Amino acid sequence: MSELARSGNEVSDAARARPQLSAEQVALLHAALETDLGSRDPKSSSELKHAIRRISTDAKQNNWPPESLLVALKAAAHSLPALQRLPRGPERDELVAHLVSLCIDEYYGGSVSGTRGSVRSPTSQ
């Protein structure tokens, strides 16, 4: 019985493990945010979209549930100097919301090969 209980605990511990972005993904996001925040129109950065696309594609390939991806993305973003330089408040919140929106679009709209399909919102039908 103790062997069975031990293996059950190992499985539940593994199921509770939270995915984290790899060092490479964090570096990609960091570089994109640094470029993005220095541009005239930060929300139009193709580098940021590319970084989020890579992160989302990897998450789908590793069978991460979308909520785990968003938690990992937000944790990584909040640890980056580019985001930490912004004062707490609407500007920072808006940037995080933008990252989350990009991530959701890529997770549900992008394919594993990296091409995007169209995503329609429920109100546009």
JOKA-V835454 format. One record per pair of residues at least 24 apart in sequence whose C-alpha atoms are under 7 Angstrom apart, sorted by the first residue. I is the first residue (numbers start at 0). J is the second residue. Records with the same first field share a line. If there is no record, write none. Layout:
I = J / J
This chain:
17 = 67
18 = 67 / 71
19 = 71
20 = 71 / 72 / 75
24 = 54
25 = 75
29 = 79
32 = 81
33 = 81
48 = 101
51 = 101 / 102
52 = 105
55 = 102 / 105 / 106
56 = 106 / 111
69 = 99
